[in-house]
Amino acid sequence: MFSSRRTTTESVDTAVFVDTSGSIFRLNPEIIAGTDEVILAAQTVSHSIANGTTAQLCAEIRDRFDAETTGQIEIVTEVFDAVNWYADDKSTLSRTIHATCQENS
């Protein structure tokens, strides 16, 4: 009565660093939102996407980020298969880039 079949896909709003070779590096909550709270960092990105302020958030993240390589910060929504994720297949099903900004040199 209270249950229904759920999809295995999940959308995740986040920020990542992409180096010049195309490798994607996950950023921690401290870099994304200046906090150690994962949920707060995720909501910061989601609200930024919803409010159209991703360019501003991207610049704030860039100012907190210190890369040892050249690349760019991206604000993205990624879709994963949650079951596959736990089976160690962390490939994305889809990826939407909302903002991009160059890392400070």
N, C-alpha and C positions, 0 to 999 in steps of 0.2 A: 503494500500500500504506500509506503513512504520511500521506496527506492525505485530507481530507474537506471537504465544502462547509460553509462557516461562515456564520453569520447576519451581516447587516450592522449589526445593532443593538448598541449598547454602553451599559451602565449606568455612570453616574458619580456617586459620592458626593461632595458638595461643600457649601460654605456660600456663600450669596449675600446681597446687600443688596437689599431691595425697597423702593422709595420709595412715597410715598402715591399716586402715579399708576399704580403697578403695574409700573413699569420695573424690570428686573432688572439688577443690576450684579455682575459676577464679582469675587470677592475673591482677593487674591494669597496665596501660601503664608505670607508673613510675618504677615498678619492672621489667617489660618485657624489656623496652628499655631506661630507665633513662629519660623519658619525660612524659609530661602530655597529649601529642597528641596521640589520639587513632589510627588515620590513620598511623602515623609514626611507632607506635609500631607494628601494623599489618604488615606493609611493612617490618619492620626489621625481623620479623619471616618468612615471605614469601621469602625474599631474602636469608635468612640463609638456608632454605630448598632447594631452587633452586641452591645455591652455594655449598652445602655440608658442611656447617660450623655450623651445629646444635649443635654439642658437645661443641664448643666454646661458642655459645650463651647460652646454658644451664648452663655452668660454670659461665658466667657473671651474669645471672639471679640469680643463687644460691648465689653469693656473695652479691647481693642487697637484698635478701630475708631473713627475720628473722621469722622463724616459731616457734610457741609455742608447736608444736607437731612434732613427727617424721614422715618422709615421703620422697617423691622425687619430683623433678621438671620434667615435661615432655614437650617436644616440640611436638605438635600434629597438625594434620589436622582433623577437625571434620566436618561431614556433618549433616545439620539440615533441617527439613522441615520448611521453613520460615512461612508458613501460620499457622502451628501448634504452632510454637514458640510464635506467638502473641495470640494464644488461650491458652497460659500458659502450653503447652507441650514442654518442653525444652530438651527432650530426643534426643540423637544422633542417626542418621541412620547408621553411620559408623564412625570409629575412627582409624587413622593411627598414630602410635608413631614413630617419627623421631629420638628422642634422649631422654635419661633419665639420670639424675644425682641425687645423694643423697643430701639432704639438709644438710648444715653445722650444726654440733652439737655444 
